[in-house]
Amino acid sequence: MKKTIGAACAAALIATLAPLPQAAAAGDTVSVNPRRLDRGDDVRGPHIEGKRVVDGDVSLKVRGKQRFLLGTSGDAYVVQVLRKERFRVVRVQPGAEEVRLVRSSPEQVLLSDDGSTIAVLDKIARRTSIDVRSAVDGELLGSGGGFRGYPSLLDLDGDHLIVASFEKGATDFDWTTGTRTTITRRPVYRADVSSNRMALFTGDPYDGGCTVVAPLTRPKKKIWRSCEEAVLHFSPDGKRMVNTYILADGLGPNRVSERKVRGRLLASYRVGGFFGAIWWESDTDLLLEANAKRKAATVRCSAGDCERASGLRPTPMYRPMVSAKEPLFSRSAR
């Protein structure tokens, strides 16, 4: 949740087989080989294992060819699934029937930070619509349209929905009132309301554009700048970030960097194949789906120390569906 994007937008996909340039700051380069890592604790918190949502003692099978966990909603889990060549969004929980939250096959779906609502982006021909629905029963709570360019949903926190496109910049859309507030005209590709962080391009990265990390509330304040890397994800507290090559494209990165948000390099991680899903387990622990040449596993790393957080499995021949928060711009632009 990929087609080729236009020149500027392709860089934003942030997934590559090319290595990162040599970092100027000090920091170890760690070779991540799942078979050689010590076994640590299992992945903490809800996650997908094969066809199941696993969360401690909870193990729920979810039908579909592909499935991606959007997050939790109370005691339930919101999952995007591929069934009969169409994407669906469902709510599942132990001892209850599955609830379909979205009946269409949307361009993008985003679950709010508190798990109460979902934002659904659809683009039909030249028209873009955004609906906000209950994550309990799918009831329509609010909607908006008329977003120009090829917008993407970056974060949903309370009544703040961050909508961005390469052409028109980023907007804070209050879906409860319909109010739209321009954050910046520059192309924002990562945003996190709770940690007050965003990453944007100063221009087309294929033509000298660079990454700038700034507070969402103060877009002109530069926290960090790089013309070599782009941000994949901020840590929950916004004090760290995981990055990759700015002109990334392809199956998945074979090297990523973990940095403090002001740029200090903590470690670079390299794998013989490619990294799949990447997310923060905590403010300091990074989880990487490490796919080596033959074996794969979920690996937990922090400032250069790594351990295996799952059993070994065969390396897939393709990249699995990615996070709803990972795409920079909608599939229509690709």
Secondary structure, 3 states (H helix, E strand, C coil): CCCCCCHHHHHHHCCCCCCCCCCCCCCEEEECCHHHCCECCCCCCCEEECCEEEECCEEEECCCCEEEEEEEECCEEEEEEEECCEEEEEEECCCCCCEEEECCCCCEEEECCCCCEEEEEEEECCEEEEEEEECCCCCEEEEEECCCCCCEEEEEECCEEEEEECCCEEEEEECCCCEEEEEECCCEEEEECCCCEEEEECCCHHHCCCEEEECCCCCCCCCEEECCEEEEEECCCCCEEEEEECCCCCCCCCEEEEEECCCCEEEEEECCCEEEEEEECCCCCEEEEEECCCEEEEEEEECCEEEECCCCEECCCCCCCCCCCCCCCCHHHC
